Amino acid sequence: MGHGRVRSDRGWHVRGRGRTTWWRRGGRAAVVTAVLCAVAALPGGIAAGSEPGTYAFAPDALRVTGAASPADAPRLTPGRTYRSSLPRNGRLYYRLDLATATTTTYVPVTAVPPAHATVTATDGIRVSVQDASGSSCANASALFGAARSPRPVTALAEREPGRTLCPGAGTYYVRVERVDSGTAEAAQRWDLEIKPVTEPRLTKTGPTTAPRWDSASPEPLAGDPRDRTGGAGFVTAAPLGEGVWRTRITPGRTLFYKVPVDWGRQVHAVAELDGSTSGHGYVGGALNLSLYNPVRGYVDDASLGYTGTRKPVALAPLPPVEYTNRYAVLSGESAMRFAGDYYLVVHLSEQMAGTFGQGPFEVTLRVRLDGQAHGGPGYAGRPVPDDVFTLTEQDREAAATGGSGGGDTAMKALAVGGIGAGTVLLLVLGVWTVTARRAQTRVSAQKPTA
């Protein structure tokens, strides 16, 4: 058969010398590979998370250097995302200028240690908000726990009106410090992602006691799982609705999902780590399942020890989402205080690799939503950012179908990157053009001549 081009339902290909080269498919593969490499090269790139210990930072995060003392602290603006780093034995300060006394301010800080860093169960970070005199309004800690596996951990501190401490407007400081046992490598810095959020007061006062609720554990959902790969950070979290979901994860990796939970709805979650046919032994804290609320505040977590046999781990029963949950005594119940995206975070311990191999290991997530959705409280103003406690039909549809997961999630994250996204778009177009021209040149060179 002679040289020439043939049209088929799979595109144009070139015939000749006994081989078939699908240049159109090859061109697509080349473009996709080049684009993913280009995106991965960006700071906090969307392709981050493909290796243990990596984290997808918000592409629009502003770089900021924390100060050693409050006097030099850089300012944080609610609604913006910041990226910083924390040295070992370091204590850094950031400034908040709060204009009103009636607004609640939340400051979540996510610490990301390097891959394969040496950590203990009691290592982590501590975050506090202080007034101008140095008095602490509130503080919180986040530790790595029994797995002794480096992973992103998030602690949230807040300035809440109506409290005896820090009741007024003015200048406040966020203090972030390492909590470590002295075993971590001295030269290693931990990256930080900081995203302050504000919540306005209500238009009118209401009950100031937490509501009663049924704390019985429901039956986990049954059914065939659907595949849903998680994101590598809060900003790239894959949407997840009620249902049975399946993913695959390698030791040291952390996957992020976001579950839209309306006012009045109650979320339950179970994770199951599949059995292993290779290796034997025991890994403590092999799989960790955590839940964070829309302002990245810790709600609950659970972990399981693993012997190679399929085993589930479940979050504790949690109350339906209500504004008045903030008056609950238990911190997990208090954290269920607003509607929005709740984040399920799955981490597989690095220790699994030495005992049961590199995997990947299959994890099944069973997510259940109970209760009747209803309208939220009447806020006297808008939160910052203004959509943090709002859910749309598109959010619910994406959670059910995965429509904005995967690549769409990546492109959405690129879109908020402003100039960075424009640069990537130009690069994509350039690579596409060059690849197409090269493919066309190869085709033309192989055309029969008269």
WOVEN-V360130 format. One record per residue. N is the residue number from 1. RES is the residue in one small letter. SS is DSSP state (H for helix, E for strand, C for the rest). PSI is psi in whole degrees, -180 to 180 (* if undefined). D_FIRST is the distance of its C-alpha to the first C-alpha in whole Angstrom. Layout:
BEGIN
n: {N:N}
res: {RES:RES}
ss: {SS:SS}
psi: {PSI:PSI}
d_first: {D_FIRST:D_FIRST}
END
This chain:
BEGIN
n: {1:2:3:4:5:6:7:8:9:10:11:12:13:14:15:16:17:18:19:20:21:22:23:24:25:26:27:28:29:30:31:32:33:34:35:36:37:38:39:40:41:42:43:44:45:46:47:48:49:50:51:52:53:54:55:56:57:58:59:60:61:62:63:64:65:66:67:68:69:70:71:72:73:74:75:76:77:78:79:80:81:82:83:84:85:86:87:88:89:90:91:92:93:94:95:96:97:98:99:100:101:102:103:104:105:106:107:108:109:110:111:112:113:114:115:116:117:118:119:120:121:122:123:124:125:126:127:128:129:130:131:132:133:134:135:136:137:138:139:140:141:142:143:144:145:146:147:148:149:150:151:152:153:154:155:156:157:158:159:160:161:162:163:164:165:166:167:168:169:170:171:172:173:174:175:176:177:178:179:180:181:182:183:184:185:186:187:188:189:190:191:192:193:194:195:196:197:198:199:200:201:202:203:204:205:206:207:208:209:210:211:212:213:214:215:216:217:218:219:220:221:222:223:224:225:226:227:228:229:230:231:232:233:234:235:236:237:238:239:240:241:242:243:244:245:246:247:248:249:250:251:252:253:254:255:256:257:258:259:260:261:262:263:264:265:266:267:268:269:270:271:272:273:274:275:276:277:278:279:280:281:282:283:284:285:286:287:288:289:290:291:292:293:294:295:296:297:298:299:300:301:302:303:304:305:306:307:308:309:310:311:312:313:314:315:316:317:318:319:320:321:322:323:324:325:326:327:328:329:330:331:332:333:334:335:336:337:338:339:340:341:342:343:344:345:346:347:348:349:350:351:352:353:354:355:356:357:358:359:360:361:362:363:364:365:366:367:368:369:370:371:372:373:374:375:376:377:378:379:380:381:382:383:384:385:386:387:388:389:390:391:392:393:394:395:396:397:398:399:400:401:402:403:404:405:406:407:408:409:410:411:412:413:414:415:416:417:418:419:420:421:422:423:424:425:426:427:428:429:430:431:432:433:434:435:436:437:438:439:440:441:442:443:444:445:446:447:448:449:450}
res: {m:g:h:g:r:v:r:s:d:r:g:w:h:v:r:g:r:g:r:t:t:w:w:r:r:g:g:r:a:a:v:v:t:a:v:l:c:a:v:a:a:l:p:g:g:i:a:a:g:s:e:p:g:t:y:a:f:a:p:d:a:l:r:v:t:g:a:a:s:p:a:d:a:p:r:l:t:p:g:r:t:y:r:s:s:l:p:r:n:g:r:l:y:y:r:l:d:l:a:t:a:t:t:t:t:y:v:p:v:t:a:v:p:p:a:h:a:t:v:t:a:t:d:g:i:r:v:s:v:q:d:a:s:g:s:s:c:a:n:a:s:a:l:f:g:a:a:r:s:p:r:p:v:t:a:l:a:e:r:e:p:g:r:t:l:c:p:g:a:g:t:y:y:v:r:v:e:r:v:d:s:g:t:a:e:a:a:q:r:w:d:l:e:i:k:p:v:t:e:p:r:l:t:k:t:g:p:t:t:a:p:r:w:d:s:a:s:p:e:p:l:a:g:d:p:r:d:r:t:g:g:a:g:f:v:t:a:a:p:l:g:e:g:v:w:r:t:r:i:t:p:g:r:t:l:f:y:k:v:p:v:d:w:g:r:q:v:h:a:v:a:e:l:d:g:s:t:s:g:h:g:y:v:g:g:a:l:n:l:s:l:y:n:p:v:r:g:y:v:d:d:a:s:l:g:y:t:g:t:r:k:p:v:a:l:a:p:l:p:p:v:e:y:t:n:r:y:a:v:l:s:g:e:s:a:m:r:f:a:g:d:y:y:l:v:v:h:l:s:e:q:m:a:g:t:f:g:q:g:p:f:e:v:t:l:r:v:r:l:d:g:q:a:h:g:g:p:g:y:a:g:r:p:v:p:d:d:v:f:t:l:t:e:q:d:r:e:a:a:a:t:g:g:s:g:g:g:d:t:a:m:k:a:l:a:v:g:g:i:g:a:g:t:v:l:l:l:v:l:g:v:w:t:v:t:a:r:r:a:q:t:r:v:s:a:q:k:p:t:a}
ss: {C:C:C:E:E:E:E:E:C:C:E:E:E:E:E:E:C:C:E:E:E:C:H:H:H:H:H:H:H:H:H:H:H:H:H:H:H:H:H:H:C:C:C:C:C:C:C:C:C:C:C:C:C:C:C:C:C:C:C:C:C:E:E:C:C:C:E:C:C:H:H:H:C:E:E:C:C:C:C:C:C:E:E:E:E:E:C:C:C:C:E:E:E:E:E:E:E:E:C:C:C:C:C:E:E:E:E:E:E:E:E:E:C:C:C:C:C:C:C:C:C:C:C:E:E:E:E:E:E:E:C:C:C:C:C:E:E:E:E:E:E:E:E:C:C:C:C:C:C:C:C:C:E:E:E:E:E:E:E:C:C:C:C:C:C:C:C:C:C:E:E:E:E:E:E:E:E:E:E:C:C:C:C:C:C:C:C:C:C:E:E:E:E:E:E:E:E:E:E:C:C:E:C:C:C:C:C:C:C:C:C:C:C:C:C:C:C:C:C:C:C:C:C:C:C:E:E:C:C:C:E:C:C:C:C:C:C:E:E:C:C:C:E:E:E:E:E:E:E:C:C:C:C:E:E:E:E:E:E:E:E:C:C:C:C:E:E:E:E:E:E:E:E:C:C:C:C:C:C:C:C:C:E:E:E:E:E:E:E:E:E:E:C:C:C:C:C:E:E:E:E:E:E:E:E:E:C:C:C:C:E:E:E:E:C:C:C:C:C:C:C:C:H:H:H:H:H:C:C:C:H:H:H:H:C:C:C:C:C:E:E:E:E:E:E:E:E:E:C:C:H:H:H:H:H:H:C:C:C:C:E:E:E:E:E:E:E:E:E:E:C:C:C:C:C:C:C:C:E:C:C:C:C:E:C:C:C:C:C:C:C:C:H:H:H:H:H:H:H:H:H:C:C:C:C:C:H:H:H:H:H:H:H:H:H:C:C:C:H:H:H:H:H:H:H:H:H:H:H:H:H:H:H:H:H:H:H:H:H:H:H:H:H:H:H:C:C:C:C:C}
psi: {137:177:160:175:142:135:129:178:-4:7:-176:141:167:132:144:145:34:3:150:122:114:84:-29:-45:-40:-38:-43:-45:-40:-43:-47:-44:-44:-41:-45:-38:-41:-42:-41:-27:-16:151:127:34:156:-30:-3:151:-6:-15:153:140:-9:156:138:96:154:127:-19:12:137:133:133:143:118:153:155:-15:155:-31:-30:13:132:152:139:135:124:141:-18:157:138:150:132:-169:157:122:162:142:16:157:114:152:145:154:142:127:106:119:-25:152:-11:2:135:132:128:134:93:138:121:123:134:101:160:157:141:17:148:118:159:175:-28:7:153:-148:159:134:137:154:130:152:-178:-22:-5:2:139:129:-44:155:160:153:155:125:160:-27:-168:-25:-25:43:126:132:164:129:144:130:142:130:157:159:109:130:158:-8:158:-41:140:54:-21:178:172:-160:131:164:141:121:128:130:154:143:108:159:1:0:-17:152:130:-32:-13:130:150:130:151:144:126:130:87:143:143:146:123:166:171:157:-29:151:153:-159:148:29:149:142:157:151:160:115:13:144:125:167:134:150:145:169:172:134:150:144:135:107:135:164:178:11:175:-41:-24:17:134:136:139:126:-167:137:-175:124:153:141:173:141:143:157:135:-11:155:130:139:135:152:130:115:123:115:166:131:-11:153:126:137:143:137:138:138:124:124:161:161:140:-1:139:167:155:-155:135:117:139:37:-44:129:130:121:154:131:149:-178:-21:19:25:138:133:-57:160:163:147:160:147:147:134:10:-6:140:133:138:160:138:146:154:154:138:150:160:150:120:147:-40:-2:-23:-16:3:152:-44:136:-37:-40:-41:-31:-16:57:-5:155:165:-163:121:138:121:126:125:126:133:124:142:-26:-20:-33:-41:-23:-42:7:178:-10:-152:160:142:134:133:130:129:110:128:137:119:174:165:125:146:174:156:-179:161:106:142:70:-175:142:168:117:157:-10:10:-31:21:138:143:168:-32:-38:-45:-40:-42:-38:-35:-36:-17:20:-31:18:-179:-126:-37:-39:-42:-44:-35:-41:-37:-37:-36:-1:0:-121:-38:-41:-39:-40:-45:-40:-44:-39:-43:-48:-40:-46:-42:-44:-48:-43:-44:-42:-42:-42:-42:-37:-42:-38:-46:-38:-25:3:144:142:156:*}
d_first: {0:4:7:9:12:12:15:17:20:20:19:17:14:12:8:7:9:8:11:12:15:17:19:21:22:23:24:27:27:28:31:32:33:34:36:38:39:40:42:43:45:47:51:51:47:46:44:47:48:44:47:50:53:51:52:51:54:54:52:55:58:60:61:65:67:69:73:75:78:79:80:77:74:71:72:69:69:68:65:63:61:62:60:63:63:66:67:69:73:72:74:72:74:72:74:74:77:77:79:80:82:81:77:76:73:71:69:66:65:62:62:59:60:57:55:56:60:63:64:67:68:71:69:68:69:72:72:75:77:80:82:84:86:84:85:82:81:78:76:73:72:68:68:65:66:66:62:63:60:59:58:59:62:64:68:69:73:74:77:79:82:85:85:88:86:84:85:85:82:82:80:79:77:74:74:71:72:70:72:71:73:72:69:66:65:68:65:63:63:62:60:62:61:64:64:67:68:71:72:75:78:78:80:83:84:83:84:84:83:80:79:79:76:75:74:73:69:67:64:61:58:56:53:49:48:46:44:46:45:48:49:50:53:55:53:50:52:49:51:52:54:56:54:52:50:48:46:46:48:48:51:53:51:53:51:53:53:55:57:58:62:64:68:69:66:66:63:63:60:59:57:56:54:52:53:51:50:50:54:57:60:62:61:63:62:59:58:60:59:61:62:63:64:63:65:64:67:67:67:67:65:64:63:62:63:60:60:56:57:56:59:59:61:63:65:68:69:69:71:70:69:73:74:77:76:77:80:79:80:77:75:72:73:74:71:70:71:69:66:62:59:61:58:57:57:55:55:54:57:55:57:55:52:55:56:53:50:48:46:45:48:48:51:52:54:56:57:60:62:65:68:68:67:69:70:71:74:75:75:77:74:70:69:67:64:65:62:63:65:63:60:58:56:53:54:55:51:50:52:51:47:46:45:46:45:43:41:43:46:45:44:48:49:47:49:52:51:52:51:49:47:46:45:43:41:41:39:37:36:36:33:31:31:30:27:26:26:24:21:21:21:18:16:18:17:13:13:12:15:17}
END
